[in-house]
């Protein structure tokens, strides 16, 4: 009797906790649960972040081009007779 009671309690506990642990961690941020105002604010933040990252990538690309151009211009400043390190 005691064993069946404990097995029933264990089964009920597992059943109750499985549903809670099966939900994703950020289920409150599910886009289907957002109000239209919250959804618009979330999507605007996503667009702003994408725009910022795109601008940052473009800036890094431009800096790499300028650095390569500068290095190409100054590659032979010391002349071939005096290589670097000597």
Secondary structure, 3 states (H helix, E strand, C coil): CHHHHHHHHHHHHHHHHHHHHHCCCCHHHCHHHCCHHHHHHHHHHHHHHHHHHHHHHHHHHHHHHHHHHHHHHHCCCCCCCCCCCC
